[in-house]
Amino acid sequence: MDDKIEIPISADHKKLLNEKVKDDIIDSDIDRAVSTVASKEGKNYIYLDPLELEILIGIICFTANHEENNSKLVNKLDKLSDHLEKYLD
């Protein structure tokens, strides 16, 4: 198993994950990571290994595809996906 990546996320991203994406997550490890976002020195972090991160990004894209009538939400999901993708490099 790969080491976990420490990924900073904003309060808005945390809220988006918990309110809009969480219901589409079926992997228990990813669900646990989303549910237990850690706070450290006033910042939020999510911890995922590279495969979990790829899966979460896919879930975010899936959620966005099913919200096509809500362009504001799709834009927020796209920004979250773009932010997370930076940590795959």
C-alpha positions in Angstrom: 0.0 0.0 0.0 1.3 3.4 -0.9 1.9 6.1 1.7 -0.9 8.6 2.3 -0.7 12.0 0.7 -1.5 15.0 2.9 -3.8 17.2 0.8 -4.9 20.6 2.1 -8.5 21.4 1.5 -10.5 24.5 2.2 -13.6 24.6 4.4 -15.7 25.0 1.2 -14.1 21.9 -0.3 -14.7 20.0 3.0 -18.3 21.0 3.0 -18.7 20.1 -0.7 -17.3 16.7 -0.2 -19.5 16.0 2.8 -22.7 17.5 1.4 -22.6 16.6 -2.3 -20.0 13.9 -3.0 -20.2 11.6 0.1 -23.4 9.9 -0.9 -21.7 8.6 -4.1 -18.7 7.1 -2.3 -18.8 3.3 -1.9 -15.2 2.7 -0.8 -15.1 2.6 3.0 -11.5 3.9 3.2 -12.3 6.9 1.1 -15.6 7.5 2.9 -13.6 7.4 6.2 -11.0 9.9 4.9 -13.7 12.3 3.7 -15.6 11.9 7.0 -12.6 12.5 9.2 -10.9 15.5 7.5 -8.1 16.5 9.9 -7.5 20.0 11.1 -3.9 21.0 11.8 -2.8 24.6 12.6 -6.1 26.0 11.5 -6.1 24.2 8.1 -8.0 21.1 6.9 -6.3 18.1 5.4 -7.5 14.9 3.8 -5.2 11.8 3.7 -5.4 9.4 0.8 -3.1 7.2 -1.1 -2.7 7.8 -4.8 -5.2 5.2 -5.9 -7.8 6.4 -3.4 -7.2 9.9 -4.6 -7.8 8.9 -8.2 -11.0 7.1 -7.2 -12.2 10.2 -5.3 -11.5 12.4 -8.3 -13.6 10.0 -10.4 -16.4 10.1 -7.9 -16.3 13.9 -8.0 -16.6 13.8 -11.8 -19.4 11.3 -11.6 -21.3 13.6 -9.1 -20.7 16.6 -11.5 -22.0 14.7 -14.4 -25.3 14.1 -12.5 -25.6 17.7 -11.6 -25.4 19.1 -15.1 -28.5 21.3 -14.5 -26.7 23.1 -11.7 -23.8 24.9 -13.4 -22.7 26.6 -10.2 -22.3 23.3 -8.4 -20.6 21.7 -11.4 -18.1 24.6 -11.4 -17.4 24.0 -7.7 -16.9 20.3 -8.3 -14.6 21.0 -11.2 -12.5 23.3 -9.1 -12.3 20.7 -6.4 -11.3 18.0 -8.9 -8.6 20.3 -10.4 -7.2 21.0 -6.9 -7.0 17.3 -6.0 -5.4 16.4 -9.4 -2.4 18.6 -8.5 -1.5 16.0 -5.8 -1.3 13.1 -8.3 1.8 14.6 -10.0 
